[in-house]
Structure formats: C-alpha cells, structure tokens
Amino acid sequence: MQSCLPACLSVMETPQPQQQPKLLSSQLQLKSSVFSVTLSRGALSWKELPPSADKKRRLSGGLHLPFKLSFCPARFHRSGESGVCHSVPVSEILSVREEDVENDTSKNDGRWQKMPQQRPTEAYPYAFTVSYVERMRQHRWRCCEVTFHCPEGALCQLWVSTIKEQLASLANRPKHLLVYINPYGGKQQGKSIYEQKVAPLFSQANISTNVIVTEYANHARDHLKTDSELKKYDGVVCVGGDGMFSEIVHGLIGRTQRDNGVDQNCPDQKLTPCALRIGIIPAGSTDCICYATVGANDPVTSALHIIVGDSQPMDVCSVHHNNTFLRYSLSLLGYGFYGDVLTDSERKRWMGPARYDISGLKTFLTHHYYEGTVSYVPANDILGTPRDRTRCRAGCLICRHSGQLHSEEKAEKYKTDKVSDSEGDDGGWKTIRGKFLAINAASMSCACPRSPKGLSPAAHLADGTTDLILVRKCSRFHFLKHLIRHTSKDDQFDLAFVDVHRVRRFRFVPRHCQSDSDLALDLHQENGKRLFSHICRDHPACGCAPAFSSWNCDGEILPHTAIDVGVHCQLIRLFARGIEEPAVYEDLTNNPCAI
C-alpha cells in the first residue's frame, strides 16, 4: 500500500485545468428535463438542474445565469443521474444542425397514447442536434447525438451558429480528401464499406471527397506519383488492407521526394517528410497498421478519427540493395521464418486466407535456418528499450522526445562506409554472425487480433528506431515456445536463443554468394521448384536445405537478400492518435492506487 500511495497523491494533487471563458450559457430542455448547457472554447457541457430549479424555467435569451459549473472531465458520462455533468470536447464534435420541430410528425402516428400534461415542444418549440464522438469498448468510436430544445428561435440559431464557428476554427480538420478504394482486398467489401459506413459520416461533417476505385495493382501508387494534384487536398484516404496502405505510402513518399529533388536510391539521403496526412479505412484481412495506430479494425472508428483531424507521426524504413532503392517498410521486415511463410503462401493463393496457416505449419515443421552477418547501429540516445513495460500510446512521451531530437537535428549521424567486426564503441556499428531461424525488424508492435501483443510489444511508432529481433538456431520445441509467447503475457525475449536490439540502421549479408539474377530466378520460377539446390552439411538426414530465405517486407517479397535498412523518423503522418489508455478518473473510481 505504501508503494502506490505517492503515485496516488501525485495524481490527486495535480492542479485542475482552468475553466475557459463561456461563449454561451442557457437553460435548455433535453428530453423531459431542463439542463444547464454551457459552451466554451474547449468543451460543450450540460448538467441537469435539480427539481426546484426545473419548476422556475425562467429563460432570458442567451444571458449567463448565476449557476456554478463544476469542472467536468472530457468523456465523463453517467446518463440518468441528476446533477452529473456531461462534457464533450469541441474538437470531438462532428456537426450541429437545426431541427424542424413543427413539421416533425414522428411522435403523432395516429395510435392511441396517453396525453402528457405538457408537450416537450410547447415551451421549447425550437431545437438543434449536436453530433459528437462517443467512446465504446475496445477502443471503438461511435457517432452519438444529443438534441437540445430552445424557447426562442433566435436563441436556437445563436447556438447553432456559435458551434459552427467553433468547428470552423479547428484548423487541423480536413475539408477535401482524396480517397482510394481497393475493391479486391480482404473480403472484397471495400466499396460497400465506404458507401454505407464512411461516406455518410464524411457528408455529415461537410468533407468533400474525390473517390477513385483502383483497377489494378499499384494503381493508387502510380496515380499519386504522376496524375494527382495534391495541393488541393488535406489528406489521402485508402479503403483496403495493409497492402493498399503500402501503395499510398510509396506513392506519396515518392512524389514528395521527386518534388523536392531527393534521390531515393541513396541510403544516406535524408528524406523529406510528407505534408499530407494518410487515413486508413480498414477493409483487408489483418489491418495491422490500423490496429497498431487506432486500437481497433473498425471502419467507423477510423472515419471518425479522420473527421476530427487527428495526427499521428510514424516512422518509415527504407530498404536498399547496392545503393538501389527497393521498398519502404512500415511494420515488419522478416527473413527466415516469416519470409519462408510468405514465399510458400504465394504458391497457395487459391486457398484464400487459410494459406497462411498451412504455410506457417509447413515452415515450422521444415525448420530451416540460415547463416549470415547482421550489422546494426544501436539507438543509445533514446528513452526506452525493447524489453521494458512501456507501450506506445496516445501522446507517447518517448515518441515526442525523439521527435524533438529529430526536429532540432540533434540526432547523431552515423558513418556507413566502415563496419567494424567487434562490438565497438557506443554509437558505432556492431556485428553479429551466426545461424538464424528468423531475423525480424519491427517498426511497430505489429499487433493484430490474432496476436494482441505483437512481435515487439514495446516498439514505438515514431521514435526513429526499429526493434531488431534475432532468433538463433534452436530446437523446434524452443522455437515453438518463442512463437507461443506472441500471444501470452510472458516476456517473449527472455530466451537464451533470442536477441533483441533497438537500432537506427542495420544490414544483412548472407553467408553464401549468389548472383542477383540467380536469386530472382530462384524466387519467381513456376510451380515453386528451385532450379538448383545446395548440399546441407548440417542436415545429413534431409539431404539438402536452401541456403537462402526471402525477405518479407510488409507482405511483399524482396528480390534481394543482402539489404541495407535505415529508419526515417516521423516521415509520414496518419489520421490517428495512437491507442488511448483508459481515463484516469475512471481508474481512480475503481481503484485509487491503480496509477
């Protein structure tokens, strides 16, 4: 009890935020009760009046009445309790509209009903409706509405116009969006998801859109690079899975570098951040990016994050081979196990999503390992480690700290022309040689519904690093133990054959030499049969084993095995805010020592 007492005191002693000046304050009717409704520059609040005040019902235009408004934490709702304050941040109000109460015949449908003593609209014949964000379970958002009734038309119009002015002053909200829809991704429901769930919300929020339905692979990428006029848009939205999002990222980053004269083929080149934010409407198979940045694979939740104008910076890894740009990676680079799973599953596309499970089982039973050299530059100047308990959440201090270092150009620049064979000094290159079952680089947690923790639970979205996970040669039982820990609460890196490093850059070179042309033929030949094989000296029982695996780059196979990977800090921004933690005041209500 003593250990948690100081933490509790620190929370309770935190000074309350100062109340902002009121723009409007009136007594309005909500359902059958009278509420004190107040609008400030920060929030819209309403509180039910006690029965004694309800009988008076004396209104005076938009005058401020002498009632005391206590501080109401945002998103603190308890419906049905008298005297409890409800508060919605202005930044999370979607829209406001004036209702036509006189022509509303929905309440008089001809059926017999008991006549109330006083109809709700007799004393309050005017009404306006406010649409706002309401938080549900599992990080989901929904659009909720509340209708206030006013005694005078001028007062009603004043409330509507004032709220609209406040919404118009929010500069971070998008007004014009470029939308790409992939009709073939996932369960092929992208178009219907957008038309039924997303488009009505955009229309309600007065967001104009230019919708393009993609017709072939990389259609969105090519259109962004050449045809689109990006200056007239406030953001780009993709409706699809992680593959569609990768298309948007490649097109947007490529267009930005071309417009700024940046050579993407140079691994040491500092890339220019993209000005437009990217929105993701999940309609794919796994939607890993959406799950890691929002916390839920829900189209309505993602659409509401876009409407309120959230902004989440995100790191991007560039992959090169011999000073030639290959691809950008945003979530996972996997060599060995995950590369073999992807390569085998590509031969079984006719099986649908089940091909990943079958290929995963086959790859696990095959149990191939690969020899090579991994060189990396450790990130010693940042906060946090891959094995700490800190998770990347909304308003992450570690990402904010790294962003400040990046913006101030204080991050150290590493020389890449020399690679030492020893451990070296802090800030220099380090090298590891060995036999690996898997080499993974996770730029985010890579969490998904199947693996809620992900490959690297403590990885951050915008700290300018990637978590390099090296799984050395081990038995099948031990490797299975490592895989199972992706879904358990145990420390998945607390194994003797697993090493994890937080790095800013790394290289991989396979042990054996093989020309690029031979490797390309080896990866893309028909029927999945290799044109040649290597004698396996370490597996005499099986006769032979492949000497090379493939790199799995966000679900795409790279044509080269020897690669150079660099992390670009906060290169893009998403319409997201990170995964939100439960409200502090809710935690204190249940357990005062929870913090």
Helices and strands as residue ranges (DSSP letters): H 5-12, E 22-30, E 33-40, E 43-48, H 51-56, E 85-89, G 90-92, E 93-99, H 120-123, E 126-135, G 137-139, E 141-150, H 153-168, E 176-181, H 190-193, I 194-198, H 199-204, E 208-213, H 219-222, I 223-227, G 230-232, E 235-240, H 242-259, E 277-282, H 288-293, H 299-308, E 312-320, E 325-329, E 332-336, H 337-346, G 349-351, H 354-366, E 370-378, H 397-407, E 430-442, E 466-472, H 476-484, G 485-487, E 498-510, H 516-524, G 526-528, E 551-553, E 556-557, E 563-574, H 584-590
